[in-house]
Amino acid sequence: MISIKVRLFAAFKEIIGKNQLDLQFNDGSSLKDVVVFIGETYPAVKKIIEISKYAVNMEYIDINDGKKLNDGDEITIIMPVSGGVYSASETNMHIEITGEKIDDAKVLDFVSDISAGSVLLFNGTVRDNDDGKPVEYLYYEAYEEMAVKEIKKLISAAFNKYNILKVCVIHRTGKMDAGEISISIGVSSPHREDSYIASKFLIDNIKETVPVWKKEMFEEGGRWKRL
């Protein structure tokens, strides 16, 4: 037998009522075996499972690849995406996942460079409505350690694709009111076109692959975005 830990976030945590499942499976079991078991044991999450991605030990895995799990593996079921500070910093990149208000001057300060002909700042801000329906506030939750790791992969990919100098990404978690910054991305480059397209590449892919979830809160209650 092997022991498997399943980390739960956002709607999974709310529906199941736990932030972790400790399970045991036969030797040779796969990720798909675990996912099928969870769907059968907790039918209320079956709809979410069908549109989710999966990570084993903080690496995305195709559920159909048949790879066998090992004793002690950690699985995360990652819903579609749209506390303390978790960060990673190098000379040309800085990443933070934080529960504190974002100071975008810090982002600009990090990416500013004497060799840059372009310093671009993108701020994602909280709207007061969703298609005209009033939103009281937003709540973001993240798998912080993996979020930092995935953002670092995306920044590395951006450096390979575009002629850029420095990148800074800060994503906030917790409760946010209308007008507050949920994510700030700074990019500097010798020429303006590269900073524009690199910034778009980063925000588009962060929304797709990084395990950060957004809950919209209305007068009558809340809903996790894209569910």
N, C-alpha and C positions, 0 to 999 in steps of 0.2 A: 504494500500500500504506500501511497505518497500523500503528503499533506500539502494542500494548496491554500493560499490566501487570496481572497477576492476583495479588492478595494472598491468601495461604493461612494459615489458622489451625487450631488444635486438631486434630481428626481428619484434616482435609484435609492438613495439614502432615505428620502422621505417615504417612499412607498413601502420599502422593506423594513424600515425602522431601525436599521443598523448601519454603521459605516464600514463594516468588514464582515465577511463570511469566512470561517475557517472550515475547510472541507477536506474529506479524504476520498481518494479515488484509487482504482486498481492501477498497478504498474502498466505503462504503455498507453495510458489515457491521453487524449489530445485536448486542445483548447475547445474544439467543437463539443466534445463530451461534456465539458464543464458548462458551456453556454446552454446546451440543451437541458442539462439538469436544472440549471437556475430557472429557465423558462417554464419548465414543468412544475418546479417547486413553488415558484412565485408567479402565477399566471398574470398578475397585474402589471408586470414589467415586460411581458412578452412583446408588446408593440414597440417598446423602446429598444429592446434587444435587436429586433429585426432591422433597425436603421442605424445601429451603432457600429463603431470600430472597436478593435481589441488590442490591448498591449500586454505583453508578457515581460516582466522585469523592466518596465518602462520603454520597451521597444514595440512598435506597431507590428502586428502579426496578421497574416491572412488566415481567417478562420478555417479555410478549406485546404490549407497546405499539409495538414496531417501530421505536423511536427509533434513529437511526444513531449509531454511535460515532465519536469524533474521535481523531486522532492524539494519543497521550500519555495517553489515558484510563486511569484505574485502576479495576479491577473487584474487588469483594470478594464471594465466595460465603459467605453467612452462614448457618451451621447453625442449627437451632432452638436457642433459648437458654433456658435456665433462669436487678519492675523499678523503674523510676523512678516518680515521681508525675506524673500528668497532671491538670491542674485548670483550673477556670474559676470566677471569683468576682466577684460583684457585691454591691451593698449588701443585696439581699434573697435572694440564693441563693449557695450554694457547692457545688462538685462536685469530687470527687477520685477518681481511679483509682490505687491505690497497692499496692505490694508489702509495705508495712509493716503491722504490727498496727494495728487501728483503735482509736483512743481515742474512745469514745462521749461522753466529757465534752466533747470539742472540738465535737461535733455539737450537744449541748445548749447550749453556750456561744454558738454562732453564732446559733441560732434564738431564744434567749431575747430577749424584748422587753417593755418596760414596758407596751405596749398590748395584750399578749396575756393572754387569760383561759385559754388552753390551750397547753401546750407538750408535744408528744407525741414520744416516741422509739421507733422500731421497730428492733430488731436481728435480722437473719437470722443464725442460728448453725448450726454444723456438727453434724449428728447423728452418733452412733456406729454407726448402722445404716441400712440401706435395706430397708424391709419386713421387719425382723428379721434381715437378713443383715449381719454385722459389717463396718463400713467402717473401714479403717485410717487413711485421711486423704482429703481432697479436694484437687484441684488446679484452680485457675481460670486461664483465659487470656483476654485481652481484646485487641480492636483499640482501643487506648487513645484515640487521637485521635477516632475516630468515636463511641466509647462516651460520651465527654464531650459531644460535639455532640448525640447523641440524648437523653441525660439532660436536657440543657438545654432541648431542645424539649418534653420531657414536663413539666418544671417550669413552663415558660411556659404550657403548656396547663392545668396545675393552677391557676395564678394566674388564668387566664381563667374557669375553671369554679367555683372555690370562693373564699370570703372568707378568704384566708390572708395571713400577714404575711411569714414567712421560711421558706426550705427549705434543708436541707443533705443532700447524698447523698454518702457515701463507700463505694466498692466496692473490695474487696481482690482482689489476684491472687496467684498462686503457691500454695505448699503450705500447707494449713490443717489443724490437728488438731481432733478433736472438742471442742466447747465454744467454739471461737474464733469471732469475728464475721466473717462474709463480706461483709455489707452493713449499713450503718447509715443510717437515714433520720430526720431531724428535721423537724418541721413545727410552726409556731406560728400561732395564729389567735385572733381576738377571742373566739370561742365554740368549745366542744369538738367539736361535730359536724363542722365543716369540717376540722379537723385530722385527725380519724379517717378521713373519706372521702377526703381528699386523700392521706393516707399509703397507703391501700389502692390508690387509683388509681395512684400512683407505683410501688409494688412490683409490682403486677399487670402494668403495661405495661413496666417495666424487664425483667422476665422474658421478655416476648414480643418486644421490638424491639431491645434494646440488645445489641451484639455482645460478649457475655461468655459463655464456655463453661465448663462444669463437668465435671471428670472424677472419678469415684468410684474409689478404689483399694481393692481387696479382696486377700485373701491370695493368690489365684490370678492376680491381674492387675487391670487397670483397664478402665473403659468410659466413654465420653463420654455424659453424661446425655441421655436422650430419643432415642438412636440405637438 
